[in-house]
Amino acid sequence: MKVLVATEKPFDKKAVEGIKTIVKDAGFQFALLEKYTEKTQLLEAVKDADAIIIRSDIVDKEVLDAAKQLKIVVRAGAGYDNIDLAAATEHNVVAMNTPGQNSNAVAELVLGMMVYMARGGFNGKTGTELLGKKLGLHAYGNVGKNVARIAEGFGMKVYAFDPFVPKNVIEADGLVTAVDTIEDLYRTCNYVSLHIPATPQTKNSINKALLSLMPEKATLINTARKEVINEAELVEVFEAREDFKYIADVAPANADEIAEKFPGRYLFTPKKMGAQTTEANINAGLAAAHQIVGFFTTGDKKFQVNK
């Protein structure tokens, strides 16, 4: 079996060495493609691969067509919208992610950006504190749980809504109050942090109707996907509410318009960086390697996302 690590944006060196060790200890062949600049390089590299580990790299129909021997692709991270799941299924390729491995890194970024914005970007002027403020978690998965844990340390009151997680499960951790509806979450919380995937149901779902429900001095935090935001209506909310702020590690398509019209009320990181820590990088890479070995040795498909 040949396991290819194909990353335009490389893993940490420790992650690469760890993946290599896991793969070789299992008796498999290891191959590495890093910092490639043309898709043709990826298409050539996948030709004889039985398994691929990727990061933000695109695995579409063209890649799958080229990978004649491919049986599994693992996205080292939680999101997997860079894999064409329908095409993977058509090619009898199992697609997986590595949920939970980047969760703490994303959660720390959420709170870090909240502090930065609450203190006016450290501009020397009077800011506000997070203590006693209400934080809403829009979805309560691995990242949401870590955000709740850290936010408790700041003395925040944490609420959550997740249609796929029962209220008693959310509240079992003892850190969070579950609300009945998404409207209740936005109506209650000064801060709302998004942790939803980009699906046909969620795309453009964060709209003016929801954001207008938020209390005075509202701040929306997005470390999920930019596609979940209705960007035109986001601007309308900025225009209608001088107290509204938006924080994201994934800039909207209309970022220039927001920067021009609403200075001091937004924060966009230069690139998506929720999982950009050494620890998360290593954790996700090693998890991907272990999942591939488990798939080939025991048939484990626990984290398959194209069922």
C-alpha positions in Angstrom: 0.0 0.0 0.0 1.3 3.5 -0.9 0.3 6.4 1.4 0.8 9.8 -0.2 0.9 13.0 1.9 0.0 15.8 -0.6 0.1 19.2 1.0 0.5 22.5 -0.9 0.7 24.0 2.6 3.1 21.6 4.4 2.6 19.9 7.7 5.0 20.7 10.6 8.2 18.6 10.2 7.4 16.6 13.3 4.0 15.7 11.8 5.6 14.5 8.6 8.1 12.4 10.5 5.4 11.0 12.7 3.2 10.1 9.8 6.1 8.5 8.0 6.9 6.4 11.1 3.2 5.3 11.5 2.9 4.4 7.8 6.2 2.5 7.6 5.7 0.6 10.9 2.4 -0.7 9.3 4.4 -2.0 6.4 3.2 0.6 3.9 5.1 2.8 1.5 5.3 6.5 2.3 5.4 9.3 -0.3 5.5 13.0 0.1 4.4 15.9 -2.1 4.9 19.3 -0.5 4.6 22.9 -1.7 3.4 21.9 -5.1 2.6 24.9 -7.4 0.6 23.2 -10.2 -2.3 20.8 -10.1 -0.6 18.7 -12.6 2.0 17.8 -9.9 -0.8 16.5 -7.7 -2.4 14.6 -10.6 0.9 12.9 -11.3 1.6 12.0 -7.6 -1.8 10.4 -7.0 -1.6 7.9 -9.9 -0.3 5.0 -7.8 -1.5 6.1 -4.4 -3.7 3.8 -2.4 -4.3 6.5 0.3 -3.9 10.2 0.5 -3.6 12.6 3.4 -4.4 16.2 2.6 -4.9 19.5 4.4 -6.7 22.3 2.5 -5.8 20.6 -0.8 -8.6 20.1 -3.3 -9.6 16.5 -4.1 -12.1 16.8 -7.0 -13.3 14.5 -9.8 -10.2 15.2 -11.8 -7.9 14.1 -9.0 -10.0 11.1 -8.3 -10.0 10.2 -12.0 -6.2 10.3 -12.0 -5.9 8.2 -8.8 -6.8 4.8 -10.2 -5.7 2.8 -7.1 -7.1 5.2 -4.5 -9.2 3.7 -1.7 -9.2 6.4 1.0 -8.5 10.1 1.3 -8.2 11.7 4.8 -8.5 15.4 5.3 -6.3 16.3 8.3 -8.8 18.6 10.0 -12.5 18.9 10.8 -13.8 20.6 7.6 -13.9 18.5 4.5 -15.6 20.7 1.9 -12.4 20.5 -0.2 -13.3 16.9 -1.0 -15.9 16.2 -3.7 -17.8 13.6 -1.6 -20.1 12.6 -4.4 -17.2 12.0 -6.8 -15.4 10.0 -4.0 -18.4 7.8 -3.6 -18.7 7.2 -7.3 -15.0 6.2 -7.4 -15.5 3.8 -4.4 -13.1 6.0 -2.3 -13.7 6.4 1.4 -13.4 10.0 2.5 -12.6 10.8 6.2 -11.8 13.8 8.4 -10.0 14.0 11.7 -12.6 15.6 14.0 -11.4 17.1 17.3 -7.7 17.3 16.5 -7.8 21.1 15.8 -10.5 21.9 18.3 -8.5 23.6 21.0 -6.5 25.6 18.5 -9.7 27.0 17.0 -11.3 27.6 20.4 -8.2 29.6 21.6 -8.4 31.7 18.5 -12.0 32.5 19.2 -11.3 33.8 22.6 -8.2 35.6 21.5 -10.0 37.5 18.8 -12.8 38.3 21.2 -10.4 39.8 23.7 -8.6 41.8 20.9 -11.9 43.2 19.6 -13.3 44.0 23.1 -10.1 46.0 23.9 -10.3 48.0 20.7 -7.5 46.2 18.9 -5.2 47.3 21.8 -5.4 50.9 20.6 -4.9 52.4 24.1 -8.5 53.5 24.5 -11.1 52.2 27.0 -12.5 48.8 26.0 -14.8 46.3 27.6 -14.4 43.0 29.5 -15.7 39.5 28.7 -16.5 38.8 32.4 -20.3 38.4 32.8 -21.0 38.7 29.0 -23.2 36.1 27.4 -21.6 33.9 24.7 -23.7 31.8 22.3 -22.3 28.8 20.6 -24.0 28.1 17.3 -23.4 24.3 17.3 -21.9 22.3 20.1 -19.4 19.9 18.6 -15.7 19.5 19.5 -14.8 23.2 19.0 -17.9 24.5 20.8 -17.1 22.4 23.8 -13.6 23.8 24.0 -14.8 27.4 23.5 -17.2 26.8 26.5 -14.4 25.5 28.6 -12.1 28.5 27.9 -15.0 31.0 28.2 -15.8 29.7 31.6 -12.4 30.8 32.7 -13.2 34.3 31.5 -16.4 34.3 33.7 -18.7 34.4 30.7 -22.2 32.9 30.7 -22.3 30.4 27.9 -25.4 29.3 25.9 -25.6 26.8 23.0 -28.0 25.7 20.3 -27.4 22.6 18.2 -30.3 20.8 16.4 -28.4 17.6 16.3 -27.4 17.5 20.0 -30.1 17.0 22.7 -30.4 19.7 25.4 -29.5 17.3 28.2 -26.3 16.3 26.4 -25.3 19.9 26.0 -26.0 20.6 29.6 -24.4 17.4 30.9 -20.9 19.1 30.8 -22.1 21.6 33.4 -20.7 24.6 31.5 -23.5 25.5 29.1 -27.2 26.4 29.1 -29.0 24.9 26.1 -31.7 27.1 24.4 -34.7 25.9 22.5 -34.3 27.7 19.2 -31.6 29.4 17.2 -33.6 32.7 17.6 -33.3 32.3 21.4 -29.6 32.0 21.1 -29.1 35.2 19.1 -31.7 37.1 21.1 -29.9 36.2 24.4 -26.2 36.6 23.6 -23.9 39.6 23.3 -21.4 37.3 21.5 -22.3 34.5 19.1 -19.6 32.1 17.9 -20.3 30.0 14.7 -19.2 26.4 14.5 -21.5 25.1 11.8 -20.3 23.5 8.5 -21.1 24.9 5.1 -24.0 22.7 3.8 -26.9 23.5 1.5 -28.9 24.1 4.6 -26.4 26.4 6.4 -25.1 28.5 3.5 -26.2 32.1 3.7 -28.2 31.2 6.8 -26.6 33.7 9.1 -28.6 36.6 7.9 -30.1 40.0 8.9 -33.1 38.4 10.6 -30.9 36.5 13.0 -28.3 39.2 13.6 -30.9 41.8 14.2 -32.1 39.9 17.2 -28.8 40.3 19.1 -28.7 42.6 22.1 -26.8 45.9 22.2 -23.1 45.8 21.5 -23.3 42.5 19.5 -20.3 40.7 18.2 -20.4 37.8 15.7 -17.4 35.5 15.6 -16.9 33.2 12.6 -14.2 30.5 12.6 -16.3 28.2 10.5 -16.8 28.9 6.8 -17.5 32.2 5.0 -20.3 30.6 3.0 -22.6 30.4 6.0 -22.8 34.2 6.1 -25.2 36.1 4.0 -22.6 38.8 3.1 -25.0 41.3 1.5 -27.2 41.2 4.6 -24.2 41.4 6.8 -23.4 44.8 5.4 -27.1 45.8 6.0 -26.7 44.9 9.7 -23.5 47.0 9.9 -25.4 49.9 8.4 -28.4 49.5 10.6 -26.5 49.0 13.9 -23.5 51.1 14.8 -22.9 48.8 17.8 -22.4 45.6 15.7 -19.0 44.0 15.2 -17.8 41.0 13.1 -14.8 38.9 13.7 -13.6 36.2 11.3 -10.6 34.1 10.4 -12.1 33.7 7.0 -12.7 37.1 5.3 -15.9 37.6 3.4 -15.9 38.4 -0.3 -16.9 42.0 0.4 -14.1 42.5 3.0 -12.9 45.6 1.2 -16.3 47.2 1.4 -16.6 46.4 5.1 -13.1 47.8 5.7 -13.9 51.0 3.9 -17.3 51.6 5.5 -16.9 50.3 9.0 -13.4 50.8 10.4 -12.8 49.5 13.9 -15.8 47.3 13.8 -14.4 44.2 12.2 -11.4 41.9 12.4 -10.3 39.6 9.6 -7.1 37.5 9.9 -4.9 37.4 6.8 -5.9 33.8 6.1 -7.9 31.0 7.7 -5.8 30.2 10.8 -8.0 28.4 13.3 -6.0 25.3 13.1 -2.7 27.0 12.6 -0.8 25.8 15.6 2.1 23.3 15.8 0.1 21.1 18.2 -3.0 21.0 16.0 -0.9 20.4 12.9 0.8 17.4 14.5 -2.3 16.0 16.1 -4.3 16.1 12.8 -1.5 14.6 10.8 -0.9 11.7 13.1 -4.6 11.0 13.5 -4.9 10.8 9.7 -2.1 8.3 9.5 -3.6 6.2 12.2 -7.0 6.2 10.5 -5.5 5.0 7.2 -3.7 2.2 9.0 -6.9 1.2 10.8 -8.8 1.3 7.6 -6.5 -1.1 5.8 -5.8 -3.4 8.7 -9.2 -3.7 10.4 -11.6 -2.0 8.0 -12.3 0.8 10.5 -14.4 3.5 8.8 -15.4 5.4 12.0 -14.7 8.9 10.6 -16.1 8.3 7.1 -17.9 11.4 5.8 -19.3 10.1 2.5 -21.5 7.3 3.7 
